[in-house]
C-alpha cells in the first residue's frame, strides 16, 4: 500500500511520485495506491504493475495525461471526483469503479466488469466505456447515478456485449443508454432507464435482426428483448449506415425508431406507441395473415425501393399514417390495413400509391391529408 507521504522527488511538493521504473521493483497480489484523503491521481506515462490487481483510492480525480495502465491487470478505482482514463494504450482485464462524478475509459482489449479488491461493478454519474477490441463481459452491474447517461462502444470486429447472470444490469434513472457493438449476447440482467435507448451497430452495413425468426448479425431474440425494461422515452434501432434490418413477431412498449437499409417488418406490435421507420432502401411487409406493423402514429420514409413492395405489401394497423414518403426515388407506396386508415402526407413523387383498407380512408384532420403520386389506386 502506497499512501500520500509527500514527494518521492523534488519535482512537485506534497506529491507522491512513482515512476514506471520504480513500479517494476514492487511485486504484490494487489497494489493499493492512495487513501480516502489523497488528492488527484495523474497518469503521465504508460505504467505496468507487477501485481494481479491495482487499486487506486483518492478523494480527488483520476485521469490519464499522456499514459495508460498496461499489462492486462485488474483495476479497481475509488474516487471522490471524476475518473477519465482515455489513453489508447490502456489494457485492463477486469474493471471495478466507484466514482462520485463521471467515469470514462478507453481500453485496448476485452474487459470484464467484475469485482476487484472489494470494489464491484461500475458506479458513477455519466459512464462511458470504449473497447478498441474484444468483448465487454458483465459479471457485475453498471449503474449511472444522478440520472447519468451510459455509453458503451465496442469497436472491434465481432465484439459483443455479454451478460449471463442475474444482477448484471445496465441502469440509469433518467439518463440515455447508448450501446454500439457488433453483437449482443444477453442471457440475463436488465437494461432500464426513463431516458432514450439507442442500439446500434459499429461497422457500416452490419445487419440487424430482432425476433426469434429474424436474421441479422446484430441479433436480439425475444428473450433478450425482454431484458430491456418498459419505460424508455424512446428506442432507436440502427442508424443511417446500418445494413438491412429484419424485425419479426416482437412487441415494443416504448416509442420506436428503426433506421437502416432494406427494412422488413412482420408482426411488429408497438401498441399505442408511435413508430418511425427510416430506410435508405425499401420498407416491406411479409405476405401472411399477420399484420406487419401495429402502432399509434406511423411515419415511413424510403430513400429508394419504395414502401410495400409487390411481394411484400405493408399491412398496418394504426391510428394514423402521419407521413409516408418515397419522393426521393419516385418509388411506389403500397399499404393495406384491416381497419380504417387515417392519412397525413403521402408522397411518392411520380410513383404509384396504392391504399387498401377494409374500413375507410380518413383525413387526420382539417384537410391535412395530401397524396402525391403519378398513379393512385384506392
N, C-alpha and C positions, 0 to 999 in steps of 0.2 A: 504494500500500500504506500503510494506517494501522496503526501498531503502538502498543503501550502506552507512552506518553511522558508520563504524568501527566495532569493535568486540563486541559481546554480552557477551564474557567471556575473560579470559586471555589465552585461548588455542591457538589462532592464531591472530597475529596482522593484522589490516586493513581487517578484515573478519567479515561479518555479519553471525553469527551462530544462527540457530534456531533449537531447539530440537523438537522431536515429542511431548513431554510433553508441551512445550511452544505453539506449534501449536494448541493444544487442547483447549487453552484459547481464540483462535481467531475464531470468527464467522462472516462470511460475505457472501454476494451473490457471490462476486468474490474477491479472494485474489491475489493481484499482488505483486510479489517479484522481486526486481531489477529495473534497468533502462538501458537506452542505453549506459551508461558509465560503467556499472558493469563488473567485471571480471568473471572468470569461476564459474559455478554453479555446486556443487558436492552434490549428494545424498548419504549419507554414512550409512543410516539406513532406514528401511521402515517408510514412513510418511503417515499420514492421515490428511486431512484438513477438517475443518467444514465449507466448502464452496461448493456451486454448481460448481464453476469453480476455477481452479488455473492457473494463468497467470505468466509465467517466462519470464523475459526480461533481456538480457545480451549482452554485446559486445563480450563475450568470448564463451567458450564451455559449454555445459550442459551434464553431464554424471552421471551415477549411479555407485557408488563404494561400493557395499555391501548393497544396499537398493533400494526399488521401491516406486512408488506412488500408494497407495492402497485406496480402498473405492469406486471405480466406479465413480470418479468425471470427470468433463470435464477438459481438459488440453489444454492450449494454450502456445506455446513457440515461442519467437522471439530471434534468436541467431545470433551473428556476426561470430560465428565459426561453430563447428560441434556439433551434438546432438546424444548421444548414451545412451538410457535408456533400458537396456537389462536385468535387474534383473527380475527373474521369477515371483516375487510377484506383479509386476506392474499390476494394474487393472484400466484402463481408459475407460470411456463410450464413450466420444466424443473427437476427437483429431483434432487440427489445429496447423500447424508448418510452420514457415518461417525461414529457416536456410541458411546462406551464403555458408556453406560447406555441408558435408554429414549428413544424418539423418537415424537413426535406432532405432527401438523399438521392444521389445518383450512384448506382452500383454496377460494376463491370460484368458480374456473372449472376447465376441463380442465387436466390435468397430465401431463407425460411424466416417467417415471423414467429418467434418462439419465446422461450424463457431463458434468460442469461443472468446468472448470479442473482437470482431473486427478482429480477425485473421481467414482467410478462407482457407480450404484445406491444402495440403502438398506441399511445395515448397522448394527444396534443390537440391544438386548435386546428388550423389548416394543416393538412397532411399531404405530402407529395412524395411518391416512391417511383423511381425510374430504374428499371433494369436494362442495361445495354444488351445483355444476352441472358438467356436462361429463364426458367420458370420463377414465379413467386408462389411459394407454398405457405399457406396459413396453418400454423399449429396453435395460434392464439389470435385474439381479436384485434382489429384496427378500429379505434374509436376516436372520432373527432369531437372534441369538447366545444362548448360555447357556439354550437351551430356551425362549426367549421366545415370547409369543403375537403373532399378526399379525391385525390388524383392518383391513379395507378397506370403507369405506362410501361408496357413490356415490349421493348423494341426489337428483340432478336427474332429471327426466323423460327417459327414454330413455338414460340414462348407462350406458356399458358398460366392463367391464374388458377390455382388448385386449392380446394378445400376437401376435407374428408371426415371431420368430426364435429359434433355439436359444440357450439361456442366459438367456432371460427368465423366470427361475424365481421361485417364491414358496416358501421353505423355512424350516423350523424343525426342530430335532432332536426335541423332545418337546412343543412348545407347541401350543395350539389355533390354528386358522386359521378366521377368520370373514370371509366375503365377502358383502356385500349390494349389489345393483345391479339395474338394470332389465334388463340383458342381459350375457351373457358371449360374447366373440368371441376364442376361443383357438386360435391356429394352431400354437403351439409353446411350448417351455418346459415345466417340470414344476411340480407343486404337491405338496409332500410334508411329512409330519411323522408322528410316532407319537402325536400328540395327537388331539383331536377336530376334525373338519371340519364347518363349518356353511355351507351355501349358501342364501341367502335373497333374496327379492325386497324391494324398497324400499317400493313402494306396495301398499296393501291390494288384494286381488283380482287382482293380477298372476298370470297363468297360468305354469305350468312345464311344459316338455316335455323328456324325456330319452330319447334314442334317435333313430336316423335317420328313422324314420317317425312320431315323436311330434310333437304340436303344442303350442306354448306360446310366450309372449313371452320368457320366461327359458329359453333353449333350449340344451341340450347334445347334440350328436350323438355317435356312438360314438367318433370320433377325438378330440374334445375330452375326453370322459370318460376316455380312456386316458391323458391327461396327468396325471390325479390318481393318484399312485403308491400301490401297495399298502402297508399298514402303519398307517393311521389307526386310532385306538381306536374311533372311530365316525364315520359320515357321516350328517348330518341335512340333508334337503332340505325347504325351505319352513318355514312357521310356521302358527299357528292363524288368521292373517288372510290367508294366501295363497289365490289363486284355485284353479281346477281344476288338477289335476296328471295328466299323461299320461306313462307310462313304458313303453317298448316295446323288447323284444329287446335287452336290455343285461345285462351281468354286473357284480356288485359283489363285491369281495374283502374287504370290511370290514363290521362291524355297520351296519345301515341303519335309519334312521327317516325316514318320509315323512309330512309334515303338509300339509294343505290342505283345500280344499272337496271337490268330487267328485273321486275318485281312480280312474283307470283303469290296470290292470296287464295286461301281455301279454308273456309271455316274459321275465320278470324273474328272474334267477338269482343268488341270493346264496350259493349252495353251502352250506357248513357254518356260515354266519354267521346270527345272529338278525336278524329283521326286525320292526319295529313300524310299522303303518300307522294313522295317527290322522286321521280325516276329520271335518270339520264337516258334510259332505254324505253321499254314498254311496261305497262301495267296490265296484268291479265288475271282472270279467274281460272277456275278448273271446271270443266263440264261434268257436273254431277248434281245430285239432289241437294247439296249443301249450299247455303248462302255463303258467298265468298267473303263478304265483309259486312259486319253489323256494328253500327256506331250511332252517335247522335248526329253531329255535323261532319261531313266528309269533304276534304279538299284533295283533288287529284291533279298532278302535273306530270306530263310525259314530254321529255325533250325530243324523243324520236321513237317511232314504233307504234305509238297510239295507246289508247285505253280500251281494254276489252277486245282482244283480237278475235278473228273469225273462229278460231279453235279454242278461245278462252274468254268468252264474253264475261264481263264483270257483273256479277249478281250481288246487289247490295240491298241492305235493309237499314234505312237511316231516316232521321228526322228531316234532313236536307242534304243535298249536294251543293255546298256553297260555291264550289269552283271546280270545273273540270277543263283542263287546258292542254291542248296538243298543238297550239298555233305555231310553235317554234318549228315544227316539221310538217304542218298541214296533214297530220295523221288522223285516223278515224277514232271516234269515240263510240263505244258500243256497250251500253249499260242496260241492265234489266233489274226489275225489283218485284218481289211478291206483294209489296204494299205500295201505297201512294209514294210518288217521287216529288219532293219539294225542291225546286230548282233555283239556283242563283245564276252564275255566269258560266255558260257552256261555250267554249271557244275552240273549234277545230280548224280555224283558218278557212282554207278551201277544201278541207277534208270532209268526210261523211260523218254525220251524227245520227246514231240510231238509239232511240229510247223506247223501252218496252216495259210495261207495268201491268199488273193485274188490278191495280187501282186507278188513281188519277195522277195527272201531271199538274202540280200546284206551284204557283208563284210563291216564293218565300216571303213576299210582302211588298206592297207599294210599287209594283212594277219592276222589281229587282231582277226578275228572270230575263235573261237575254241568251239567245242561241245564235252563234255564228258558225256557218257551215257552207260548204259547196253543195252538199246534198243533205236533206233532213228526212229521216224515216221515223215515223211515230207509230 
